[in-house]
Amino acid sequence: MSQRDKTLRASNTCRWLLLVLWAVCMPTWAEQLMPAPSEWRQAEELRRYDYSLTELGFPQSVLLRGSESSAGLSFGSRLDELVEEATLDLGFSFSPSLVPHLSHLKVYLNGEFMSAVAVDPEKRLQQKVSIPLNTRYLADFNQVRVQLVGQPPEECYSPDSPSIWAELTGDTRLRTVSRVLPVANNLQQLPAPFFDRRDYRALQLPVVLTGEGSLERLHAAGIVTSWFGALASWRGASFPVETERLPKQHALVFMTNTQRPKALQDFPPVSAPTLQMISHPENPAAKLLLIQGRDDADLIQAARGLVLGSELLSGPVAEIQRAVQSEPRKPYDAPNWLPTDRPVRFGELVDNLNQLQVEGRTPPPVRVGFQLPPDLFTWRSRGIPVELDYRYSPPVEDGSGSQMSLSINEQFIEAFNLTRKGFSGEAKRFRVPLLNDGFLSANQRLRIPAFKVGSRNQLEFKFDFAGINSGECKSLAPAQRYAVVDADSTVDFTGFAHYIEMPNLRAFANAAYPFTRMADLSETAVLLPDSKNKEIIQTYLQLMGFAGASSGYPALAMALYDDWQEAALKDRDVLLIAANGQLAQGGEDLPLLFDRSERMLQKPRKNIVSESDTWAGAAPTLASATTEVEVRASGPFAALLGMRSPYNDDRSVVAVLAAHPSDMALVREALADSGKIAEMYGSVVVFREGGQASFNVGDKYYVGKLRVWDLIWYHFSRYPMLLGIISIIVVLMLAVVLWRLLGGVARRRLQQGDE
Amino acid sequence: MKEDFSSILRARYRHYVGVKVVSLPGKCVLVSWLLFSALFLRNRIAGCESWRLPEVFFPHISLIRPQLLDPLRIVVQVFWLFFMRTPPQKSRTRGFSRRLRYAVGGAKGRLQGLANKAWLQPSFWQTRDANVARRHRQPLTIALAAVLAVLCITVPLDPLAQFVFATALFGILLVFNRLPGRFPQMLMIVLSLLISCRYIWWRCSSTLNFDDPLGLALGIVLLLAELYAWLVLLLGYFQNIWPLNRPAKSLPKDTADWPSVDIFVPSYNEDLEVVRATIYACQGLDWPKDKLEIYLLDDGRRDDFRDFARDVGVHYITRDDNRHAKAGNINNALKQSRGEYVAIFDCDHIPTRAFLQLSMGWFLGDPKLALVQTPHHFFSPDPFERNLSNFRKVPNEGGLFYGLIQNGNDLWNGTFFCGSCAIIRRGPLEEIGGVAVETVTEDAHTSLRLHRLGYNSAYIRAPLAAGLATETLSAHIGQRIRWARGMAQILRLDNPLRGPGLKLRQRLCYFNAMLHFLSGIPRLVFLLAPLAFLLLHTYIIYAPAIMIFLYVLPHMLYSSVVNAKIQGRYRHSFWGEVYETVLSWYIARPTTVALFAPHKGTFNVTAKGGLIHEKYFDWVMSRPYILLVLLNAFGFLVGLWRLYAGPSNEISAVLLNLFWVVYNLLILGGAVAVAAEAKQLRSDHRVQVRFPVALELPSGHLLHAQLVDFSLSGARVELSPDAAEQVGQQVNVIMDRAGREYSFAMTTVFKGREVVGLRLCDQSPSSMVNYVQCTFARADNWVSWKQNMSVDKPLTSMAAVMSISIQGYRRLLRAGPRPLPQLLTTINALVGMAKSLRPQPILIRVEEA
């Protein structure tokens, strides 16, 4: 539950960010793309949405504290829909100490006043009211702001008095009715309408692949889905595969001159890699993106053209002449990953500098998010240096209790007093502790899992301005308070080596590591079975989207195979997708072996859960197998299995295995569920219907590079007794040498007199 | 019956009261107890008569003088008896402890058996020395060991692993510690080195906080001080790893082959009395008279010295100026004498008669040998010993240097000349232009020059001469300041690490000697370091307290165990800390000045033979220590406050620093104790001895007696009371020396029950020579002293230093301004009271019924 909440909160943050972005540069192109009136009538379909408070950005009920405090509920409206009705069902509770007629809630939509709700003295603790929202004021990104104006009965009161509060309860909902709008066939809108960033729900984009999927065709599809995965980012993406039938919604269609779905059989052939957007033959509101070519090889070029050149496209059809990567990418340069070769300014980490500024008496926290490579080796690190500079409306007096609290992933780290200076002075340099921080780890209570590997991290700067409590009855009209974290503040992850203990399915589940080490998957080989049925392809496409979401970059350079070729697989990490548990290669000593009916699992003496959110390199968790169990069963069963590549000691294999092809759905569902992802670790994750289990078992190996002495220190530091024995050997050796040398010297000294 | 009863009561009453006067409450209590016990108690309880129960079970409570806290004492004692009472029979615990001791003894025996194994004997390895393979194998072994050692030193460990590592090795260290012999000692040294290097590596690599400029600056200062201490430890191990223990070497049978020796006794301002004994002793040296010339070198141009020299028949040399002080004095005499060898004695160092015979032998074997040094031994307590009243119980400050360091230096051919009690070959001495005059420590500098020319040196660790220690603390410190300044000067002017002629090992020996005197500033840094956290709240060691604890503690523990093993007989644990602390403040400035401006500073003569008439507290001398005490005490209080009011995650750091401060206060207390000068009344020092003499009465009767002490003017003997009765005014004391008997006429000046004080009548030169020979210059005199000293037990030493420290604070308070002495009285009273509450052990003898 909580994991889900966190994700939701993160996604809500993103919505908020997007809204702000929109507010700054109000796009006008939406109007231009309005379809002609003739098409208007054709689309009569209505869609109803019902957003819960959680979906609007608040996993728990929303507290409004102090008079004039407000909360914003945000939602988007898709390009291809027109909201015709919107209603806010507000459930709320009022503080019993507020005077009914003077206290009320004000509701705004996108800054426009909508309604005011007075306190009902009868049921002030469980009030419900339905407020229609004027759809004229709706835009792409919308915010409903609820403001509390509260007055307690006392004549003299502070607007910050703790008795002034209202709470938006969990039954608050926003309901909309949208009419589906036809969209013009224009590539200029890409990725819309296939992916609409105004839509905060997970992306579900059908892919039409006709014929038996050749590797090249699948390659092209993988490139495109990884791009959509990168675009969908935190929303998640899945790509249902259709072979013949055209789905009734927006879809991607891969077709060559020879192989194409029946419905498009008459479509004119192309003479070059071509992108084209057409309306669905049966449903004009649905759009199809045709990725076409003369043959399968052309498809790859078309796909590349799509993901690299979407900014150049306009009109309904485009031919791709050339789409190549002129320079190979470097490891760890994924756009979504924080650069670790230089200090990073906060300004780079936010979409808009306004996100670093907050206002209000109890302003929301400033949030700065970023994602880290999963294999950062932070052993014996002193913490992450942060140079922090911030400004704020100065409090009336020093020591008023106004504070700026810093937390990371909702773990409190440190608080700074706000003074009358109004700024932090010289940039304040401090270190954000790491889990394995030597300085703090001695004290158990200070073990802060501060940063999460692979998944999104968030620095939160919460400014708390102390209320003014004059004690006298005079009109204190404190100005609106502002706080801003300077965009030139930096966080510095330089100097960390990349080194990680493998197999590590936590890193895979969180960041598609080790494949995303190269953002374009140029060191990845995807190994598919000979029989590529729908389930397999669907899983493959989702994994590509998954990798794209982690790196933020399309998988332009991966390679696809359907047999074990040593020469080809030698220098690549292998992502294996296989039904029927076929591994074909990989040895006998794997902790998990299974086929359709028989399953064997080795289990460790103690299943060491690598502490959630730890630095991967930090906690060595060797666990050898001590028990083995074999069963015969026939229910759905799938697994993720991490192991060392049979061809190269520095390379890994991650296998997605299922007893039956249809069991692949278990894996896909799990990888789309952030709650389940958080529970994956170790070398084996097994999935059954309704449950999964992770095991940390089998042989470990390390990938990455460390300086030689770090390598030696790191590995020896785990065996103090061995060091002790070596010490004794050293002592014996040196003492014997000394004994001989000194004995000789002493003899010579005493013989000097006898010569 | 009734009469019986009252008589019994009376007897019992008398048993308790005796002849004492008893107060009324006392009478009441006693009488009621006696009545109670007689009427209600059984005759015997727990094996003793019931009316004596209080006496037996509450020995610290007097029934006839009841006190206010007695009920509390009774309660405590009852509790103690109830839980701790030991039955009169042989207890199980004793049986257990005996078994344990037996087991340990067995292990010890086995360990000793192991030590006798062939491969632990030097000869086993040395015979294999000849092996040709050795030449190739040894460098290989060293390289491999070095690589492994670097591994063991640098691998970082988390707290638990470090704990396991350090503890496991400590166990092994303790096993080595039990093994006798040199090889285990060497193992211990290497082990301790490993741990200390590990500590220093850790300190350098992961305890500096580059984010906090103040903490970084102070941290680097502390680190430098620690590096200094580590270097000194390292060099100390190097020096002491194999004390050579050079035996005396016999001379040729034919005395005609013995070389000629000039004896120089330089003097500047000392009393003639002091010099007389030395000259007499020199005259009594066992050496052919024609090959022995004695020179009294008087820089004070005093007539009485000249007259004395003429009277006793030694050469007298003086000069017009005092240029270059003692060095110039000796150089002046060098030109006017011709002996092949020069023996130098400070005018208060009295050589035993065997001095030359025992020390000259090595010269004849080794033509390159230029210097033979013997230890300086003092028959009077130095200010430390006197003020801490540990004379002859704890090795003194010089004990380590002469007992071990010089002995270790000898292995490396790096024995220093120490200005006195040494013999130098004239040729080399003239070759280097006589005694060095550029620095104020002319002695060490002279030997440095001899070594530079490739000459050898030797050290014989036998106390062959004895002298007077410095008198007052200020004089003692003045002397150390001179040495420190001189060493710093040499370091600048004639740096042993550079320059021609020396071997690396000699360079290291000299460098360590010089480094030793630079200890002032590091020591002060250690004394102030915990305040950085407690007062300034900056982490100068940027690491969790537990890690500091886990790294520092092994470093200290290992080195102190090893040092206790190798230095145990010459310096006791913690005493060195006290000595160095006292000196630190005073040598800090002169050494620093001398390092930067080596030509500044003058020679100050060490005053000896003075008197201290009054007990006093040397406020001037102890001022810096009182300041340090106050600072540390303040830090302690602030630390307590932090403990109470500070954040909870700092508690361990605060505790660590409090511990450090308490340790500092302990050592500083010792330093303060030194500053309280004890009385010293006698003008000539009585030397405590114990050897048999005979007293010849005028009647011709001989009485057996023990000589208990002597001085140049008289002696004290101990004899049976009957014999003491018979001693009259005049008596002849007959002493034995090398088979010959000498008789000295003495008068009785004091007569006790068993002790008689005597004064020497005939003080003519010839008689005095004999007297000195029979007393001060007996060859066996000083040897026995060292044997009385206990071997170091670190915990015992710690307790001793602790009690000294407490004494120091008491003295400080007593001598302090007005409210402090009263405060002390109150504290004493409170402590006394608290002590009186403590339960007392009881002794039950089961009497036969």
Interface residues (C-beta under 8 A of the other chain):
Chain A: R380 P385 R429 F430 R431 G438 F439 L440 S441 A442 N443 R445 L446 W709 I712 W713 F716 S717 R718 P720 M721 L723 G724 I726 S727 I728 I729 V730 V731 L732 M733 L734 A735 V736 V737 L738 W739 R740 L742 G743 G744 V745 A746 R747 R749 L750 Q752 G753 D754 E755
Chain B: P122 W125 Q126 D129 R134 Q138 T141 I142 L144 A145 L148 A149 L151 C152 T154 V155 P156 L157 D158 P159 A161 Q162 V164 F165 A168 L169 I172 R182 F183 M186 L187 I189 V190 L191 L194 S206 D211 I241 W242 L244 R246 K249 G361 W362 L364 G365 D366 K368 L369 D410 L411 W412 N413 N456 Y542 A543 P544 A545 I546 M547 N649 S652
